[in-house]
Amino acid sequence: MQPLINGQQSPRPARDTLFGWRPLWWQNKLLRAAAKNVGLILTWYFFSTCLSIWLTQLLGKRHGIFGKGPFPAPLLMTSLQFAAQNLMARLVMRCGLIRKVQDKEALSWRQYAKEVVPNGVSTGLDIAISNYSLSLITLSFYTMCKSTTPVFLLICAFIWGIERPSWNLAVVVAIICTGLIMLVAGETQFNLIGFMLVMSASMLSGLRWTITQVLLQGTDAHGKSGGPLEVLLQLTPVMALTAGACSLATEQLWYTLPRSPYFASPSHLLVTGLVILFGGAIAFLMVWTEFTVIAETSALTFMVAGTFKEIVTVMAAVLFLGEDFTLINAMGLMVLVSGVIFFNYFRYQKSLQTDLGMKKSHSLDIVEEGRQARARK
């Protein structure tokens, strides 16, 4: 996440809080940073949970805003929300809340096709299919199934040669698959098509992260692609077109929309538009907060927070939507989450080893340069 104002600023005294009083722990930098990170993570949880419940309320087969069933075109709604997120990102940029990365070269068409389009297409399909699956299965079952993404991430990484098979990774895959089997066995409202859709979305999620690592290796959120919102500006048009094309191909809009109560009158059309825009705003704020969490915390903190976010979503689905959650579901979720935690731990250990290797290599280069300089003298 980029600061509101780039560059150096003149020092100024810290502003007092309300009534000029601050708690004693505020003077401790470590506690202040921890409080900030906890606040960011809780904000991320809030927007993510709100978005999940909102989507289920709009798309779920037992829900809907007009009392006559769910929204008839989930893929169309997803496409419109991607377009709304693009407009919101442009508005934030235009208002000066976030400044563009300085001296950023515009991507050529070849670079755009190589770096942006594959990621945008896979991301668009992932989110579109995920939203569609919510019209067939419960939010809690969807969340638990979507947590199997690390399995597909590992499979894709094996295919591309990014990861090498090992017993540790085999154990991770076995644990996650065992948890998934228990979840399916304990699901009281199992829908085969919905299950296949959400697993396809999990596969696409693993694929898109692998594509990102293969095609964009060496870049980061503030690299040549720009800051987080600039990346969002680049991806959302491709995502919107991908979801829109899927909608035109499968949802028979010319038949379903005129017959739907969501478009039965001008007032219903206005409410429908506002509801879709509201969902796009929640999604935009969630993505923005997620980028901020990534920028402000460590990789391990983000991984652990992401794992527990799934548990928060499942709890919210049970509490606010009244979804069934059996003992087998609970046991399967615990097994699956433990597998995800092991996966994140192994990934984190690997990243530490990579960073250590790069530092050693850099140190050896400096020593070698010093030797060459002394030899020339």
Secondary structure, 3 states (H helix, E strand, C coil): CCCCCCCCCCCCCCCCCHHHCCCHHHHCHHHHHHHHHHHHHHHHHHHHHHHHHHHHHHHCCCCCCCCCCCCCCHHHHHHHHHHHHHHHHHHHHHCCCCCCCCCCCCCCHHHHHHHHHHHHHHHHHHHHHHHHHCCCCCHHHHHHHHCCHHHHHHHHHHHHCCCCCCHHHHHHHHHHHHHHHHHHHHCCCCCHHHHHHHHHHHHHHHHHHHHHHHHCCCCCCCCCCCCHHHHHHHHHHHHHHHHHHHHHHHCCHHHHHHHCHHHCCHHHHHHHHHHHHHHHHHHHHHHHHHHHHHHHCCHHHHHHHHHHHHHHHHHHHHHHHCCCCCHHHHHHHHHHHHHHHHHHHHHHHHHHHHHHHHHHHHHHHHHHHHHHHHHHC
